[in-house]
């Protein structure tokens, strides 16, 4: 698993095993072929680098109470670096905000060896392979879904799930339900930045699903998402932890 806090708890061992399975996953041959081709062809700016080119595992604290669920690795971001939200503009925004909220030890990210660590937070995604055009198919999402369910089940202290974008939020909602959490409504809540939905588990208690716009260039360059807006999401996550 990429750099995170020391694996000391039973849950951490389960997370480590899940991510080991993720890395060798072959459930979507078409995505494996695409990611391998990108890794071989490379982008001119990264032609001297060795691309990861494999499914990207979750990154962060294996005993986290806060889980972030994104869309998928970027073809020249996480598919290159091998770490969630690393190597592209989305990660620059995300880790700065996590740092300001006290969930990261530094605001910058570069590669798996840059010293970045998360505290009480873990970042995962609806899809672990970079899809062409950043548009995964429903079938690809379905094949990858069990990994997300397994991760949430392994996190016994889970209290807040931040969905980054509509697809990430939808995947988080479905995964919580698959883990035995019940929402007041049986239909998915309407996606909106800052929207909250409480889910109850018969053993673990309550968890809150918190929706956010994805920190993609499409959103940040157009002002749909600003840094103060993203900061408020993680300030709210921190407040929900009490």
Secondary structure, DSSP 8 states (H G I E B T S, - for coil): --S-S---SHHHHHHHHHHHHHHT--S-HHHHHHHHHHHHH--GGGTTS----S----EE-TT-SEEEEES---TTTHHHHSSTT-SSHHHHHHHHHHHHTTSBS-S---STTS---BSSEEEEES-SS--GGG---HHHHHHHHHHHHHHHHH-TT--EEEEEHHHHHHHHHHHHHHTT-EESSSS-----TT-EEEEEETTTEEEEEEEE----HHHHTTTSS-HHHHHHHHHHHHHHH-
